[in-house]
Amino acid sequence: MSPAQQRGLALWAALLSAVVCLGFLPVSRLAAVLILLAVIGLIAAFGFIARRRVQDEVILPLDNLPEATYRQPVVLVCGDLPLAWPQQSPVLNVSQGCWIRVEDDQTLEQVARQLLWQRPEWGRQLSVMVTVCPQKHADSERLTSRLLALRWQISLLRKESGHPVPLILNGQAGSAMMSNMLWQAAIPGEGVRIWRESTAPGSIAAWVSTGGAPAMQQQVLMNSLMRWFHQHVKAVFMDENPDVPVIAPGALLWGMGPILAGSLASSVWTAWLSRCTGMQQVAGWQPVGTDSTVISPFPDFILPLLPEGRGLTPRERTWRCAFGIFTLAAIAALLSSGWNNRQLLHRVSFDIARYGRIGMDDYGPKADAVTVLREDAAQLDNWARNGVPIRMSLGLYQGERLRMPLLDAIRSYVPPPPPPKPQPKPKPVAKIVRLDSMSLFDSGKSVLKAGSTKMLVNSLVDIKARPGWLIVIAGHTDNTGNPRLNQTLSLERAGAVRDWMRDTGDVPESCFAVQGYGESRPIATNDTPEGRALNRRVEISLVPQADACQIPDTKASQDKSDAFTQEMEK
């Protein structure tokens, strides 16, 4: 994946993160912005750390790798490598695959990681070939330790890459008897077959029968190499070990050629031959001319038997990663939308339940609860008209199922009765003082009798002139005599009482109203003496009337009021 594709994926991830955080997360806007910044920071940090890690772990200059679309086998070659590589670059491309030289066995896993970083889609086609030349080792224990280290490196590579990286074990030996390179390979399911240069693969029996004595001698050497290889190389990878998993080789190769460069005169190979055969010098078993620089060729014939790449192209891999990021964002958005709708359902249901628990006669809390319901209904109506917000959408919106229960609850509300209308103040009832006319006047007369003043003072102590009240004095008679004369007499008697009150109390004329009713308003029957006595009367009452009785506030008024009080005391 190119750096441009990586940057594009990072921008895509940042964009989807912004949509999810700002549009769907059930948190406040400030919290959503902080979460978005944290996610973008993690994306940037991950890209920086991964790039820095690969830059720090560059082990080999793998600049001439095939294109990312390359699908042929790629083999990491380690172990006893030729002293001279066919070219300067560690990458050797052949028609059937690619060989990559790993100089240091301890860096096998790091080289593989570097390779997979540059070509992530090569994981399926990656293999490891461990080459062992017994003529180059003088200490068998050191060789075993080296092979165990390679076993550990390959197990790490399989674990970190996630692919079953096949292992090829290649044993090579040099012999003076060999004029050209001879390969024998043991492949599961196919038995042991022989490969020679410029010839098709065949069976061992066919090769020995056609090759005669030289072929038989060469096969004896090859069988010895096979036995040694099984005991000292294959067993190291197959023995049970609690710390390192068993690594079964996918193929075993044995190669024998003319001369191997760097061979030792005394090696684990010669020691094993001497120990197993009892002979120190056997023609053809030991190399001659150890300073030779002949280079053993690679077993290219094994490449078609190795797994080829079936991975995606870089563009397809980029699209797959983009789709994966989109899927994660969609899942996060769906979960957030579901949670938001759950919160809406819980909130509105709680508001409806709270409204139902409050009694209808609890007017204040009931009104507050129905106000909350109306706010919920207004919000749902707004969403129904203008569209559901994105944080509630994605097919999970629950508002429609809440509208009818919400409206039913609102319709059930009975507003409190209106406050009672203020009752008008009762009009003041006029206080009526009834005076017996015969106690005040002589029969047929309208002049106050002597001694009637004290009775007037005692009777009229609560009748006081004040603004806004009219003192009404009404005279009444019985039906004895002429009605017209009775009318005049009743009016004159009322006027006499008015004059006394006005003069004694210094009350303005405007405070009085004088009326004479004669015999027209009896309060008792006129058929009896007692009834006629009740009908002969003078009634004094206070009646409310605006702008009535404007009393002057003067000292003379006070003096007359004092005189009125003294008269009352007499």
Secondary structure by P-SEA (a helix, b strand, c coil): ccaaaaaaaaaaaaaaaaaaaaccccccaaaaaaaaaaaaaaaaaaaaaaaaaaaaacccccccccccccccbbbbbbccccccccccccccccccbbbbbbccccaaaaaaaaaaaacccccccbbbbbbbcccccccaaaaaaaaaaaaaaaaaaaaaacccbbbbbbbbbbbccccbbbbbbbcccccbbbbccccccccaaaaaaaacaaaaaaaaaaaaaaaaaaaccccccccccccccbbbbcbbbbbbcccccccccccaaaaaaaaaccccccccccccccccbbbbbccccccccccccccccaaaaaaaaaaaaaaaaaaaaaaaaaaaaaaaaaaaaaaaaaaaaccccccaaaaaaaaaaaaaaaaaaaaaaccccccccccccccccaaaaaaaaaaacccccccccccccccccbbbbbbccccccccccccccccaaaaaaaaaccccccccccbbbbbbbcccccaaaaaaaaaaaaaaaaaaaaaaaccccccbbbbbbcccccccccccaaaaaaacbbbbbbbbbcccccccccaaaaaaaaaaaaaaac
